[in-house]
Amino acid sequence: ERPPMEGSEMPPVEGTVQPGGPAKQKTLPWFLGMDPMELCVETGTEVIFNKTGHNVVLMANQADYYACTGFLGENPTVGNNIDPFIWQADTDGTFYFACGVGTHCSAGGMKAKITVAPKCSTTKTLPWTFGMQPLVVCVETGTAVIFDKTGSGHNVNQLASESEYNGCTGFTDTQGNSDNPFLYQADTTGVFYFACGVGSGFHCNNGGMKAMVTVADACPEE
């Protein structure tokens, strides 16, 4: 599906929020060397590209997005000082954005695939079994992280630091339980560490039962 042409969905870009403005805002990083982003925002969200220089241009379709070609609009390969750049996500659909300057899209990671929907999926399910691989994941702010544990032989501890996570130490609970599944509400940005404390670190060290969860306003594209 082709997004609207001629920038019809683009609002004025002076960056000021009008009184009684949008109920929701989403701020995206926009810099050379970033990771491409894929995210969902609810209809009516004001999307703020936190840029200094560069540009933000629409792309016609997913093929152009992946190939970093087909930039739309006037002077799409020239940087500007519209900082930040604001896009009002009022139309449902999937929209593709990139920096059209030089190789900033292809080599600098400066692109974003944004799905606009009345309601975005806000859950992330993580496996939680002995013998799993340790997990490193990113979830958007507001996501319900579901640790998919069963039975009563495991638990989920939130650890205080990366060193405790790496060393499988610092557990406050070493007994299994039937709190199934275990739910963590990711409402605060940051990096958070989880592990199974059963066996005083045995399940964490030998069973791979740990997860590093980054909570951010926008996650890199998977």
N, C-alpha and C positions, 0 to 999 in steps of 0.2 A: 504494500500500500504506500502510495506516494504522499509525503507530508504536504501541507499547503505550500504553494509556491509564492514568490514575490514577498515573502516575509509576512503574510497576512496574519499569522498567529503570533508575530513578534510584537510586544508592547513597546511603548517609548522606553528608551534605555538610559534615561538619566540616572536611574538607580534610586529614586526617591519612592518611598512607600506612602501611598495616599492615605488620608485619615480613614479609619474603618477599613483598612486594606485587607490583604489576603489572610485567611484564617491559618494557613499553613505556609511555611517556607522551608526550602531545602537548599543548603549551601554546598556547592561542589568546588573542590580544589581545581585549579586550572593553571598548570605550569609545565615547562619542558622537563621531561623525565618522569612524569606521573605515570600511573598505570591506567589503561583504558577502564572506563566505568560502565557498568550495566545496572540500572536501578528502576524501581517503580515509584511513582508519586501519585497521590490522589488528585483527582480532578479539582482544579482551582488552586493548586499549589503554585507559589511563586518560586521559581528555580533561579538561584543566584550563582552565576559562574564567577568565582572569586579570582578574577584575573587582574594582571598588571601588564598592559601591552597585549601582544598576540591578537587574536580575534576569536569569535565564535560564529560558525556558519552552519546552516542546515545542509543536510545531504539528502539526495532524492530517495535512496533506498538502501537496503542492507548490503547489497553487493558493493555499492559505492563506499559505504561505511568501512567494510572490511578492506577494500582496496585503497582507501584514502584518495579517491578521485571524485569528480562530479560535484565540486563545491558550488553551492547556490548563492544567489544574491549579487549585489554590486561589489566589485573589487574584493572578491572572496579570498585572494591570496595576499592581501595587504593588511598589516597589523593596524590597530587603532587604540585609542585611549579611552574607550568606553568601559570604565572600570568602576564597579563590577558590571558585568553584563547580566541583564535580567530577562528571563523568559517566563511568560504567564502560561501555565499548562492548563488551558481551559478546554481543550479538545481531546477526547479519548483517542488512543491509538499509540503507535510506536514511532518515535522520532529519533533522528540520528544527527549528532552534532560533532564538529571537529574544529580544530584550528587549521585554517587553510594556508598559513604562512609556511613557506619552505617545506621541510620534511617534518614539521612539528607533529603531524598526525601519524605518519608512518614510522618515524624513528623516535619521536618524543612522547608517544603514548597519549597525545592530547585529543581524545575523542570520548564520546559518551552516548550510550544507547538508553533512551528514556521511554519507558512505557507509562502512559497516563491512563488511569482507570478509576472508576468510582471507589473501589476498595482494593488495596494492594494486599497480597499475601504477606503476612507478618509472622510466619513461623519458620523455624529451622530445626530439623530433626537430626540428632547426632546418634550414631550407634554407640552402644555402651555394653560391650561384652568382653570377656577374658580372651586374649589373643588378638584383639583389634590393633590397628596401627594408631599411634598418638595422632591427635587431630590438631590442625592449625586452620582456623576458619575466621572469616569476617562476616559480621551481620550488621544490618542497618539499625540505627537507633529505633527502639520500640518493638523489636522482634522478640517473640517468645521462643526461647531456645529450649527444645525438648530433648532431654537425655533419655533415650529409648532403652531403659533398663527393665528387666523382668525378674520375677522371682524375688528372693530375699537374700541373695548371696553377695550383693554389691551395694555400694552407696555412691554419693557424689559429694565431695568436699570442695569448697572454694578455698584455694590457698592464698596466702598473703603476698607472695612475691614470685618472681621468675626463678630465683634460686631454689625456693621450695619446690616449685614445679619441676625443675631440672633434676633435683636430687630426690624427688618423691618423699618429701618430709613435710612436717608442719600440720599433720592431720589432727582435726578436733574430734573425728569420729572414725573408729576403726572397725565398727560392727556393721554387718549387712542389714538392710531393712527392706520393707515392702512399699516404699514411697515410689510407686510406679505409675507413669513415668515421672522423672524429676524435672521440674520446670524452673527455668531461670529467665526472669524478665529483664531484657537488655535495654534499660532506659537511660543509662549513663555511658557516655563515650569513654573509651580507655581500653586497656588490655587486661583480661581477667583469666585466671588459671583455675582449672578444675582437675580433680583426680579421684579415683576410687581409693579409699583409705583402708580397705579390708586387708588384713595381713600386715598392718603397719608399714605399708609400702610395697608389699609383694605384688598385689594386683596392678599397681602403677608401674613398678619396675619391670616385672616379668610378664605382665599381661597387656601392657600397652594402654592401660585404661587411664588416659589423661587427655585433656583438651585445652588449648590456648585459644581463647575467643577474643577477637578484637571487635569492639563496638564503635561504629563510625557513622557519620551522617551519610556517607556514600562509600561503598566497597569497590575494590578493583574488580574488573570483569573476570569471570572465571573462565 
